[in-house]
Amino acid sequence: QVQLVESGGGLVQPGGSLRLSCAASGFTFSTYVMSWYRQAPEKERELVASITSVDSANYSDSVKGRFTISRDNAKHTVYLQMNSLRPEDTAIYYCMARRGVLFRSYWGQGTQVTVSS
């Protein structure tokens, strides 16, 4: 079955960096759009970044220029490099896989990122 396992979250000071990983299994990874979402307390889940099967990436305005999404199809893993972190980046970060807009989404369990001094 489809499994998405996030890792790399933690506590970091403002201005610091973290790299999230999402290890995928149970589907043809290279053909799926992979995305990172986040959900802060009492807020709706929001799209952070996505990357298509041909490595075309999109970012939310709030992270553009600070975060970079990438994928390694050989390792079935998608990454989110987060630089210049701010307290407002604090959230649970989720990995999502979807073959296309007409197909169902698969979600990981999430990893907590806390940006605080």
N, C-alpha and C positions, 0 to 999 in steps of 0.2 A: 504494500500500500504506500501511498505518498507520505513521505516524512520530510519535514523541514525543521532543522535544529539550529537555532541561533546561539551565538556565543560572542564574547568580547565586551560585553557591557561592564559597567562599573562606576566608580566615583572618580571624578576628575575635576580639577580646578578650572575656573574660567580661563579661556585662552588655550587650554590643553587640547589633546587629540586622543581619539580612540578609533580602533578599527573593528567593526562588527563583521562577523562571518555568518553565513547561513549554508549549512551543508544539506544538500537535497538528495533524495533517493526515491525510487518507486515510479519514476516517469522519465521520459526522454528530455532531459534537462536542456539540451542545446536548442530545443524547439520552443521553449516556453519564455514568455515575458516574465522577468523577475523584478520584484519591487520591494522597497522598504517603506513601511508605514510607521507612524508613531502615535501614541495616545498619552497625553498628559492627564493628570488628575482632573476630573470634572470637565474634560473637553472631549470632543469627538475625535475619532481616529482620522488622521490625515495622511495623505500621500507625501512622502519625502522625496523619493527618487525611484525611477524605473529604468530598466535596460532591456532592449529587445533581443531577439535571437541574432540580430546582425550588429549588435553592440551600439545601437542608437540609444543615447541616454537622455532622460528628461529629469528636471529638478523643480521642486517648489521654489518660489521666489525667496522664501525665508532661509534656504540653505544654499542657494546658488552661489558658487564661488568659494564655498567653505567645505562642502561635502562632495565626494566622488564615489560613484557607484561603478563597480566593475564585476566581471564574471570570468570564471575559469571553467570552461566546459569539460576539460579533461578531469578536473577534480569535482565537478558537479557542485560548485560553490559560488555564491555571490557575496560580494564584499561591500561594505560601506565605510569609506575612510572619512572620518569626521575631524576637521581641523577648526581652530579658532572657536571652540565650543563656548556657548553662552548658557547662563542659567535657564533661559527659556527653551533650550534644547532638552531639558530634563523630561523624560518620558519613558514609557515602555516601547521598545522598537520591535516591530514585527516584520518578518519576512513573508512575502506572498508570491505564489506561483500561479500563473494562468496561461493557458495555451493561446487564448484570444478572447475578445470581448464577448463572444457568444458561449464561452465555456465557463465552468465553475472555477472558483478560486480555492486555493489551498493555503493554509496559514500555519506558521510556526507558533510556538508557545510564548515567544517574546523574550527579550532581554532588557533589563533595566539599565538605563543610562541616567546618572545623576551628575549635574554640573553645579558644583558649590564650592565655596572657599571655606 
